[in-house]
């Protein structure tokens, strides 16, 4: 399997969270051709548990675009409405454990560079979807997953392999619905990974810690419009209520019990200078090193929002559009990863576990579910030199890491499925 070509194809057609129709369709087709049982669409995700779902208009436009660009109509019909997870399952020739691997598929709303020194531009595989870009290596992750699927297709092992192709990792939105559907309930071991993460080519961390618990909230304020000059007292200013909340959210004190972050990333509302705004929207996130502190931080944010709305006689609604928890990897699984990496040519620097600065990861829900049911898991960081930071218009990866990562995951799978 030519995983370099696959990666470039995915890179050219980047699809943001819950709109990965073309990508997921190709994953389904390849897994099916390799002999895997394939679960996708509503069978792979709990609909109400999806977070931060795009509007129906956005979903339908992405669906039509995927059909235009070669997605299998019969497959994507089952994904319509944003059900883009794909689970590939292959049973071996004998009984044994169930081992899962997670691969995220989504891109970012980033306009990709057209500079001549940007390799995807010069090599002819820059994004054809203007404004969307694979700026976080998920194109590489998806290609690695399919490469692993090909290596294991002979079924010559004891147990079951489960390959999880996840939508909407960005914004920590997609994993929870897969967990809620029960897709992890039979898994004994799970291995997740990320390319890059500020590690050079050749370095690998068997386990990564330091991911923050987080909650992403979309807040809607509803007031009453009125003439700002003639009858301002008749209005109820939704934008003013949102601004009051913003200032007070950023005034929340730090916590002695753990590091915290709060941020209002979006504040919008109003239609004209002479109209009292009747609607405002705010998107805010909380983060902390622990779930407990994040819950308290989130509650303080909710209290501020409610009281800010009440001050200005507004109605309001709050919806959770993303969430994650910290990752507690199993040290023996991390050590196993390093043992196998030492047998793969090209890996030259090894750490069993290390802190990272990646923010938050919703693979945390997958790993936690497996651990809650008596299993084990880890989250690997696999180095590749990058010309620009993650989420940057000139982000790229060294493609030589792709076959190397496949060899590593293949060794891990064979070891766990003896």
Protein Blocks (a to p, Z undefined) as FASTA:
>chain_A
ZZklmmmmmmmmccdehilmmmmmmmmmmmmmnopacdehjllpcfklpghiacfklmmm
mmmmmmmnopafklmmmmggiiabccdddddfbdcddddddddfbdcdddddfbfklmkl
mnopacfbghiacfeopmmmmmmmmmmmmmmmnopagddddddddehkgoplmlmmmmmn
opmmmpfbdcdddehjhpaehiacfbdehiacddddddddddddddfklmmmlpccfklm
mmmmmmmmmmpccdfkbccddddfbdcedjbfkbccfbdcdddddddfbfklmmmmmmmm
mmmmmmmmmmnopacddddfbdcddddddfklmmmmmmmmmmpghiabdcfbdcdfehpa
fklmmmmmmmmnopacdddddddddfbdehiakbccdfklmmmmmmmmmmmmmmmmZZ
